[in-house]
Amino acid sequence: MSQTIEINTPIQILIPSHLKIVEIEEYESLKKKDLMGQTWTMDDLKERLQTTDEDWIKEKILYPNREILDVRNGGFVRYSKGKGNPWKFNALEMAKYLQENWANIMSD
Protein backbone atom coordinates (compact mmCIF):
# COMPACT_ATOMS: atom_id res chain seq x y z
CA MET A 1 0.00 0.00 0.00
CA SER A 2 1.44 3.37 -0.97
CA GLN A 3 1.61 6.32 1.36
CA THR A 4 1.47 10.02 0.72
CA ILE A 5 3.45 12.56 2.65
CA GLU A 6 2.23 16.14 2.42
CA ILE A 7 4.85 18.88 2.72
CA ASN A 8 3.70 22.44 3.30
CA THR A 9 6.90 24.28 2.54
CA PRO A 10 6.99 27.25 0.22
CA ILE A 11 8.88 26.52 -2.96
CA GLN A 12 10.31 29.22 -5.16
CA ILE A 13 10.72 28.62 -8.86
CA LEU A 14 12.70 31.14 -10.85
CA ILE A 15 10.98 32.00 -14.13
CA PRO A 16 13.36 33.60 -16.65
CA SER A 17 12.43 37.18 -17.50
CA HIS A 18 11.76 36.32 -21.15
CA LEU A 19 8.99 33.84 -20.16
CA LYS A 20 5.50 34.34 -18.74
CA ILE A 21 3.05 31.88 -17.21
CA VAL A 22 -0.50 32.36 -18.47
CA GLU A 23 -3.70 30.37 -18.12
CA ILE A 24 -4.57 28.14 -21.06
CA GLU A 25 -7.74 30.13 -21.79
CA GLU A 26 -5.77 33.37 -21.99
CA TYR A 27 -3.17 31.72 -24.22
CA GLU A 28 -5.89 30.47 -26.61
CA SER A 29 -7.44 33.94 -26.65
CA LEU A 30 -4.09 35.50 -27.52
CA LYS A 31 -3.58 33.03 -30.36
CA LYS A 32 -6.99 33.92 -31.80
CA LYS A 33 -6.28 37.63 -31.55
CA ASP A 34 -3.02 37.09 -33.43
CA LEU A 35 -4.94 35.64 -36.39
CA MET A 36 -7.92 38.00 -36.19
CA GLY A 37 -8.15 40.23 -39.25
CA GLN A 38 -5.27 38.43 -40.96
CA THR A 39 -5.39 37.11 -44.51
CA TRP A 40 -3.34 34.14 -45.60
CA THR A 41 -2.05 33.46 -49.08
CA MET A 42 -1.54 29.99 -50.51
CA ASP A 43 2.10 30.22 -49.41
CA ASP A 44 0.97 30.94 -45.83
CA LEU A 45 -1.36 27.95 -45.92
CA LYS A 46 1.40 25.70 -47.30
CA GLU A 47 3.65 26.84 -44.46
CA ARG A 48 0.98 26.10 -41.84
CA LEU A 49 0.39 22.65 -43.29
CA GLN A 50 4.13 22.08 -43.68
CA THR A 51 3.87 21.13 -47.33
CA THR A 52 5.11 22.48 -50.62
CA ASP A 53 2.43 20.60 -52.54
CA GLU A 54 -0.23 23.12 -53.49
CA ASP A 55 -2.06 20.48 -55.52
CA TRP A 56 -2.43 18.30 -52.40
CA ILE A 57 -4.06 21.22 -50.54
CA LYS A 58 -6.43 21.85 -53.44
CA GLU A 59 -7.36 18.17 -53.92
CA LYS A 60 -7.57 17.23 -50.23
CA ILE A 61 -9.09 20.37 -48.68
CA LEU A 62 -10.18 23.14 -51.01
CA TYR A 63 -12.00 21.55 -53.95
CA PRO A 64 -13.87 18.80 -52.07
CA ASN A 65 -15.16 21.37 -49.55
CA ARG A 66 -15.76 24.29 -51.89
CA GLU A 67 -19.46 24.47 -51.09
CA ILE A 68 -18.76 25.41 -47.46
CA LEU A 69 -15.38 27.17 -47.84
CA ASP A 70 -16.06 29.53 -50.78
CA VAL A 71 -16.77 33.16 -49.82
CA ARG A 72 -19.55 33.20 -52.40
CA ASN A 73 -21.33 30.63 -50.22
CA GLY A 74 -20.61 32.41 -46.93
CA GLY A 75 -17.27 30.73 -46.33
CA PHE A 76 -13.80 32.16 -45.74
CA VAL A 77 -11.81 31.20 -48.86
CA ARG A 78 -11.57 33.29 -52.00
CA TYR A 79 -10.88 30.75 -54.71
CA SER A 80 -8.39 31.68 -57.40
CA LYS A 81 -9.73 32.29 -60.88
CA GLY A 82 -6.30 31.97 -62.45
CA LYS A 83 -3.21 34.11 -62.76
CA GLY A 84 -3.57 37.56 -61.25
CA ASN A 85 -6.34 36.35 -58.96
CA PRO A 86 -4.58 34.62 -56.03
CA TRP A 87 -6.09 32.42 -53.35
CA LYS A 88 -7.01 34.28 -50.15
CA PHE A 89 -7.92 32.77 -46.79
CA ASN A 90 -9.37 34.34 -43.65
CA ALA A 91 -6.57 33.23 -41.32
CA LEU A 92 -8.64 32.79 -38.15
CA GLU A 93 -11.45 30.85 -39.82
CA MET A 94 -9.05 28.70 -41.85
CA ALA A 95 -7.02 27.89 -38.73
CA LYS A 96 -10.22 26.83 -36.95
CA TYR A 97 -11.29 24.72 -39.93
CA LEU A 98 -7.91 22.97 -40.07
CA GLN A 99 -8.02 22.28 -36.32
CA GLU A 100 -11.56 20.92 -36.37
CA ASN A 101 -10.99 18.76 -39.45
CA TRP A 102 -7.40 17.69 -38.84
CA ALA A 103 -8.04 13.94 -38.65
CA ASN A 104 -10.08 13.94 -41.85
CA ILE A 105 -7.57 16.11 -43.71
CA MET A 106 -4.59 13.97 -42.73
CA SER A 107 -6.21 10.60 -43.35
CA ASP A 108 -5.41 8.86 -46.61
BELSULDA-V332088 format. One record per residue. N is the residue number from 1. PSI is psi in radians with two decimals (NA if undefined). Layout:
# BELSULDA-V332088
n = (N N)
psi = (PSI PSI)
This chain:
# BELSULDA-V332088
n = (1 2 3 4 5 6 7 8 9 10 11 12 13 14 15 16 17 18 19 20 21 22 23 24 25 26 27 28 29 30 31 32 33 34 35 36 37 38 39 40 41 42 43 44 45 46 47 48 49 50 51 52 53 54 55 56 57 58 59 60 61 62 63 64 65 66 67 68 69 70 71 72 73 74 75 76 77 78 79 80 81 82 83 84 85 86 87 88 89 90 91 92 93 94 95 96 97 98 99 100 101 102 103 104 105 106 107 108)
psi = (2.28 2.70 2.68 2.32 2.17 2.26 2.15 1.15 2.29 2.39 2.33 2.31 2.17 2.09 2.13 2.59 -0.34 0.05 2.64 2.57 2.16 2.72 2.64 -0.74 -0.71 -0.70 -0.81 -0.69 -0.73 -0.68 -0.74 -0.75 -0.59 -0.61 -0.31 2.24 0.03 2.58 2.29 2.64 3.10 -0.64 -0.69 -0.75 -0.71 -0.70 -0.77 -0.65 -0.01 0.92 2.71 0.01 1.60 -0.63 -0.65 -0.75 -0.78 -0.82 -0.58 -0.56 -0.98 -0.91 -0.75 -0.37 0.34 -0.67 -0.63 -0.42 -0.52 2.31 -0.50 -0.25 0.26 0.15 -2.70 0.33 2.22 1.95 2.48 2.50 0.37 -2.99 2.46 -0.03 1.34 2.79 2.48 2.43 2.31 1.98 -0.82 -0.83 -0.66 -0.70 -0.74 -0.78 -0.79 -0.74 -0.80 -0.42 0.31 -0.84 -0.77 -0.74 -0.74 -0.13 2.60 NA)
